[in-house]
Amino acid sequence: MLTILMGNGRQDLRGELLQDIQQRLKENPKLTIYYIVPNHIKFDSEVNVLERFAQLNHYDNQEVYAQSQLQVYSLTRLAWALGKNLPEKQATTVQSSGLFMIVSSILQEKAQQLPIFARMQSKSGFVDALVKQLIELRASRVTPEDILNILDQQTADSTFVKQTLQQKLLDLAVVADALDEKLGAQFITPQETLSFFASQMQNITLTDVAFYFEGFNGLTAAEYQVVTTLIQKWSVTISLLGDAQYLGQQKEGDVFFKPMQLAQELTYYAKRIGQATQLVTATTARHLSNTSNTLLQAWESIGEYRTFTAKNNNVALQMFTAENPMVELQEVARRIRQSLATSSHLHLRDIVILARDLNAYQADIPAVMSQFDLPYFLDLDQDMMTHPLVELIFNLLLPSQQRFQYQNVLAILKTSLLRPVQDNILIDRDEFLDIVAYLDNYLLAYQPYESTWRDKKALLLYLQQQQTKKQLKCFRRIVRLISA
């Protein structure tokens, strides 16, 4: 059976799902609930779902609450949890580095059949880009035959661009076919985990289970394959944003077009395979402030190009438009400064600046915050393999015979985590990096031996002919800083 719970942002969809789960567990104490949420909010959702379910069952907030019959998963974790006990041998997942090597070998083996790709292989980043494209094709279940069909549908065109595109598609089909042959049925890419799981679900035997989905506005091809397979065999309940009364009447551009389109597709699929379907409209209101309620109403109306008039103008929300990201940041910083000046109880730690995508502002944030003298923390994802601390530890733990190699010494110094102390004062980071830059130039020119590094009395000294007094003074300062 498929049940779709629909409502807008002002309805408590999660609360109604949990109430339904509570009722079903009372009716069937042996029932196991798999509560599925998107992967990026899995941890927060798990904590909140269990907290709210504990409250529904009248547990005190101070008590430790555990629940084995209600389990919160992402789809990838669900695939692992249900697939690990299958008797069939599980396919091995090949990571990007392995795929890079496989594709590189294919380009070499098939060079005679790849007039364009064979030439481009030596270009920096080409193989990485090709691997990503091949992964996307496999995850979207686009076969080499599909690519060749695209070629067959192309009209005759003698232009150079058209011919080049056709040849690239042909090369792509050749490489994709060779990759399929090498991977076979024993290997899959990380993006194919869900598709592989869906193909195995026919062999999974589960009794007294139900699946609940929350937080999804749309599904990828692989996710859709898993959900439709679940609908075939078990009870599935999914909450989606939208209005059940207007299902089938949604139009592109509507705020809830995507989730309503998904609801329509799932309903049609369930009916086609003979499964009962039920559309439920959420009725429980969330406890929201007047500002949040008004904002959600405005969002829905403006998104559907309808006029909107607030019933209550007492809204704690101000808006402004800016010409570009720099002007926008400056206005935000200016308003923060004004708020700090007018409110003695407000602190910088109480202020959060939210952006949908920080990349558009990243280059301007340091300058603007410095201009308005605002200390800040920038929450950007950072690759841990390039983090200064990881770089420092990695180079310090190298074998002893490698520690004094030029690249390793500079890598340690450029982390700026081992800055010296002079007169009980830690050298300023910018000044230290300037010194390291001079040292970098010296090492490139003279490449001193390890014995020079270990000799504390040795001065890193070199002179050029015909230096002016000013140049000589600057030179001596640099040498003194490097030697220190």
N, C-alpha and C positions, 0 to 999 in steps of 0.2 A: 504494500500500500504506500502511496505517495501523499504526504500532507505538506502543503505550502502555506506558511504563515506570512502574511503580508501586512506592512504598515510603514509609516514614515518615521523620521528621526525623533518624533515626539512620542512615539509609542515604545513601550518597554518590551521589545521582542525577546530579549534574553530571559526576562522574568517570566513571560508566558511559556517559553520552552521549558524552563525549570519546573514550573507548576505542572505542566503536562507530564514531565518525567517523574515527578513525585507521585502523581496519581497512578501512572502505569506501574511504578515499583510497588505501590500498595496492592494493586490488582494481581501482580505477578512478582513475588519476592525473588524468583530465580532469574529475573530479567537482568541483562547486562546492557548498559547504555554506552555507546561510543559517540562522544560529543566532538565533532570535527570543526576546527577553526583554521583560518589561514595561517601559514607557517610563521609569518613575521609578527604575529600577535599571540603566538601559542602560549608563551610563559605567562604573560599578563592575564590572558583569558582563563588559563587553568586556575590561577590563584583566585580570580574574581568569581568564576563559576562555582568553585568549591566553597568559597566564603558565603555566597548568596544561597547556595543549597543548604549549607549548615544553618543559616538563619531561617530558611523555610521549615527546617526540621527542629526548630526551637533550641538550637545549641547556642550557648553563650559565646560571645566573641573571644573571650579569654581562653576558652577550651581548645585543645588541639583536636582537629577534626580530620578524619581520614575516611575515604569512601572507595570501596573496591568495585561497586556496581556502576558507578558513574566515572568514566575515564575520558579525559580530554586529550585529543590527539590532533596533530596536523595530518594531512593526507600522506605525506612521506613517512611519518612515524607510524601511521596506521599500516602502511604497506609493509614496513619492517616487522611490526608486532604480529600481524596475521600471517605473513609469509615465512617467518623463521621456523615455524613448526611444520611446514609442508614437507612431505616425503621426497618430492622432486628436488633435484639439485638446482640451487639458485644460480642465476646468471651472475658472472663476475662484472663489477662495474669498472670500466676503464676511465681513468681521470684524464684531464686535459693534456697533461704531459705525455701520457701514453698514446693518446690520439695524435698528438703532434708528431711523435716518432713514426706511427703507422702511416699517417698521411704523407710524411716526408719520404718514406720508402716507396709509397705508391707513385709519387711524382717522379722518382728516379726510375722505377720499373716500367712505368707507362710513358716515359718521355717521348717516345716516337708517336704516340697517339694524342699527345697534348701539346700542340704547337704554341699555345698561349701560356698555359699554366707552367710548362717546363721552363720557359724563359723567365717567368715572374717569380719562380721559386727562390731565387737568390735575393730578391728585394726584401728589405727588412719589414717584418710584420705580415708578409703575405700568407705564410703558412698558418699563422695564428688566426687571421681573418677567415681563411678557408675552413679551418677546423670549426670555428664558431658557426659558419654557414651550414656546414654538413650536420652539425649537432641539431641546429634548428630544423633542418629538413627532416631528419630522422624523428625528432620529437613531434613534428607536425604530420608525420606519416606521409611525407611526399617522397615517392619512390623515384629511382632513375627513369622508369618508364613514364612517369608523369612529366618529368623534365623533357623527355624526347617527344611526348605528345604536344607539349608547348611549342617545340620546334616545328612539328608537322603543321601546326595551326598558323604559323607565321606566313604572311603573304610574301611573294617574291619581291625582293628589294635589293638593288645592287649598290646601295650606299655603303660606304666604308663602315660607318657606325653600326648599321644593321648587321652587316656581315660579321663584324667583330663580336657583337652581342650573341649572335647565333653560335659562333665558334666557342665563346666562353661557356654558354649553356651546354654545348656538346662536351667540352672538357669537364664541366661540373658533373654531368651524367656519368662519364667514364670513371671519374674518381669516386663518386658516390657508389657506383656499382662495385668497384674494387674494395671499398671500405666495407660494404655489406658482406662481401664474400669473406674478407679477413675476420670480421667480428663474428659472423655466423650466428648461431643460437646460444653460444656459450658466453658471449660478452655483450654488454649494453653500455650506453653512455649514461651519466648521472640524470640527464633530462628524460630518459626513457624508463626510469624506475616505476613510475605510475602506470605507464602503458603495459609494462611487463607484469606488474601486479594485477592489472585488470584482466590480462589473458589467463592468469592463474586462478582467478577467483572462482571459476566454475568448479575447481577441485577443492575449494574450502567448504567444510561442513560446520556450520554454526547453528545452534539452537538457542531460543530465548534471548535474542539480541535485537537491538534497534539502533538506528543511526540517526543522529541529529546534526544538521549543518547550520552554522551561524557565522555571519561576518563576510559572506561571499557576495560580491556584486556581479561577478561573472566567473566563467570557468575556462581554463585553457582546454585544448583538445584532449590532453591526457587526463585532466581532472574530470572533464565531461564523460570520458570513457569509463572512469571508475564509478562515478555517480550513477550512470545509467545501468551499469552492471549490478550495483547494489540494489537499485530499484527492482531489478528482475527477481531477486531472491529474498530480500528482507524488507522490513518496514523502514521507510526513510521519511524524515521530517526536515524541512529546510525553511529557514526564515529569510525573506528577501524584502528589500525596500520597494514600495510601490503600492498601488491601489487595486485591490482585487476586483472592484466593480468595473474598472476600465481595462481589465486585462484583454488584450487583443485589439485595443483601440490606441495603444501607445504609438507615438510618432518620434522619429529621429529628432533629437534636440530636446526632448523632454528630460527632466532631471533624472527620472527613474527609468529611462528607456531601456538601459542595458539589463538591470535585474528583472524588469517586467518581461523583456524578451526571453530571458533565460527561463522564467516561470512558465511562459507560454510553451517553449520548446520542451521542457520537462513534462508538462501536463500532456502535451500531444504524444510524447514518447510513451508515457505510462499507459495512456488509453490504447495506443497502438498494440502494445504487448499484452493487453488485457488486465492491467493492474488498476485497482480502484484509486481514484484521486479525490482529494479534498482541498478546497481553498478556504482558508480561515483568515478573517480580518482581525488584526490585533486591536484590543480595546483598552488595555491597561496603559495609562499615561505615565511617562517618566516624570520624576520630580526635578523639574527644570526651573531656572530663574526666568523672570519676565524677559530678560535680555536674550537668553538662549531660545525661548519660545518664539519671540519676535523674529530673531535672526533666521531660524529654521523656516518659518512661514514666508519670510521675504525671499529666502533662497529658492524655495519651491516655486513661488510666483514669478520671480524674475527669470529663473531658469526656463520657465515655460512661456516667457514673453507676455505675462499677465501683469496688469497694474497691481500695485500693493500699497495699502495705507495701513499704518500701524494703529492699533486700537489704543495703545498706551505709549506715549512718547517718553516715559520714564525708562529709558534704555541706557545702560552703562556701556555704550559702544560709540566710538567716533571713527569716521573714515576720512581718508584724503587720497587724492591722486597725485602722482609724481611723474615727471618727464622721463626719468630713467632710474636705475637701481641706486646710483650714487646719491641723487637728490632724495630718494626715498629713505635711504639710510641716514642722511643728514637730518631729515625731519624727525625721524624716530629718535635719534640721539638728542636732538634739541628738546623734544618733549620729555625725554627721560630726565634731562638736566633740569627742566622746569619743575617736574614733579618732585625731584629730590629737594629743590629749593623751597617749595611750598609745603612740603610735608616732612615734619621732623621725625615721624615714625617710619618712614619709608627707607629701605636700604637697597643697595644694588643686588644683594642676594635674593631679594623678593621679586625681582623683575626678570621675566622671560621673554625673549624675542623669538617668535616662531616664523618659519618660512617654509613654504612647500618644497623648495629646492634651494639649498644654500649655495650651490655652485655659481648661481648668477650673481651672488653678492660677495663671494669669497675674496676676490681680489681687492674690493673696496673697503671691507670691514676694518682691517688694521688701521688704515689712514683715517677713516671717519672716527673710530673710537679714540684714536690718539688725539685727533683734533678737538674732541669734546672731553678729553681726559676721563674716559670711562674704561676701567678695567673690565675684562670680559673673558668668558670661556667659549670657544667655538666647538660645537659638537659635530665634528666631521669624522666620517669613517676613515681610519688610517690602516694601511696594510701593515700588520705587525712585523712582517719580515723586513720592512724598511724603517721600523721604529728605532730611534737612536739607542735605546737601552738594549734591544735585541742585537743591533749591529755591534755594540760595545762588547757584550757577552760573547757573541759569536767569534769575534776577532781575538779576544783575550784567551779563549779556550783552544785556539789553533795549536797545532804541534809546534814545539819550540823552534824548529828549524825554519818555520814560516813567519814567525812573529815580526821579524825585522824587514820583511819585504815592503817595498815602497807603498803598494796599495793598502796593505794591512795597517801600517803605521798611520797613514793619512786617514783611513776610515775610522780609526779609534779617535784621533784628534778632532775630526770634523763632527763627531757626535756632541762635542763641547761639554761632555759630562765629566771629563777629567781636567778641568781648568785648574791651574796652579794658584797658590795663595802668596801674595806679596805684602809684607807688613801687616799680616793678619787680615787682609782684605782679599776676597775672591776677585780675580781679574774679570772685568766686564766681558760678557759673552761676545759682543760685537768686536771689541778690541782683540779678544783672543782669536776669533775667526780671521781677523785681518793678519795677525801674526802667522796663523796656520797657512794662509794664502801665500805669504812671503816664503815660508818654509817649503811649501809645495813647489814653488818656482826653483828654490835652491836644490831640492832633491832631484828635480827633473834635469837640472844642469850638471850636477856633480855626483849624484848617486853615491853617497858615502857608505863605507863598509860598516858592518856591525860593530867592529872594534871602536870606530869613531863615536857611535851612539853610546857605547858603554864607558868611554873615557870622559869622566866628569870635568877634566881640565881642558879638554879640547874645545876650541872655539870654531864655530862654523863661519869661516872668514874667507872672503875673496875680494879682490880689488880690481878695478878697471883703471886704465891709464887716463890721465887728464880729467880727473874729477874736480868739480868746483867745491868750494868750502861748504856750500849749502847741500850739495849732493853727498859730500863726505859725512856731514853731520847727520843727515837722514839715514845714510848707510850704517853708521855706527849705532844709531838708535835701533835700527832693525836687527842688526847682529846681536845687540844686547838683549833685545826682547826674545829672539829665537833661542839664544844660548841660555836664557834664564829658565 
